[in-house]
């Protein structure tokens, strides 16, 4: 049953090596994605000077005037 869940690879060492290499590559790419997302978030916060969740005054004034 475990073979069915994990996928049958067989005992060919070349296939086992390739599978291990691909798993390492996937892990490296996942780590890179997390690093780039964190870097992007930090850059976005710098651009907006920490005001990512603040409504600009012009929108507040327009909403108050139309109410």
N, C-alpha and C positions, 0 to 999 in steps of 0.2 A: 504494500500500500504506500509506503514512503516513496518508492520509486515513482509511483503514479503521481504523487503530490509534487515531488521535486523535479520530475522529468528524468527519464532514463538516459544516462550518459554512456553507459557501457564501461569497459575497462581499458579502452584505448588511451594510452598516456598522452597522446597528442590532443585528443579531445578534452581530456581532463585539464591539461595545461592551458589550452585555449579558453576553456570555461573559466578557469581561475584568473587568467589575464583579463578577460572581459569583465568579470565581476570587480576586479581592482579598478579598471577604467571607469566603470559606472560609478563606483564609490568616489573616485577622483572628480568626476564631472559633477556629482551631487554636491561635493564640498565646494567646488568652484561656483556653482549656482548660489549656494548659501552665502559665500563670501561676496559675490557680486551684488546680491540683493541687499546685504548689509551696507556695502559701499554706496549703492544707489540711494538707499534711505538716508544715509549720512549726507550725501551731496544734496539731496532734495531738501533736507532740513536746513542746510547752509544757505541754499538759494532763497528759501522762504523765511530765513532768519528765525526759525522755530515757530512760525505762525501757520503751521499746516492746518490747524483746526479753528482758526480765528476767521470770523466773517469780516470782510473789509468794510470800512465805514461807509463807503459809497453805496453798498448794497443795503446796509442798515438804514441809511437815510432815505433811499428809494422805497424801501418797504414801509417805513414810517409815514412817508408822504402819501403813498397810495392807500393807506389804511383808513 
